[in-house]
Amino acid sequence: MRPLQISADTAQKLAKSLNVPLEQVMHMPQHILLAKLAELNTKEENDKKD
């Protein structure tokens, strides 16, 4: 599996928002990363409603 094709800035922002090491973000399978981003988005939307 090859690393994700994202910029270094994007990878750093994802690592910070997901609270995982940068290396883990870069080697995370794309479908898992998308699922985690969806969870994060849902959580942020719920926080805005409250």
N, C-alpha and C positions, 0 to 999 in steps of 0.2 A: 504494500500500500504506500502510495506517495504522499508527502505532506500536502496540506491544503494549499490552494493557490490564492492566498490572501496576503495583503501587505503586512509589514511588520507593525505598523500603527494599529491596524485592525486587529491583529492577533493580540497585541498588548491590551487593547480595550476589552476584547472578549475575555481574556484571562482575568482581568480585574473584575468585570461584571459577573463572571461565573465562579469567581473565587477558586481558580485552579491554576497550577503552574503553566507558564507560557509553553513549555515543551509539550505538555499534555494537550493543550489546545491545537498545536500544530500537527500532532499525530492522531488526533481524535477522528474517527470515521465521520464522514460528512453527515450521514443520517442521524447520528447521535448528537452532533453539534447543532443541527437544525432543530432537533427535539428539545434540547436544552435552551436554545434561543426562544422557542415557542413558549416554554415554561416561564422563562424570564419575562417575556412580553406579557403573558397573562397575569403574572404576579404584579408587574408594574401598573397594568390597567386596573387591577383590583385595589391597589394602594391609592390610585388617583380617585377612585369612587368613594373611598372612606374619608 
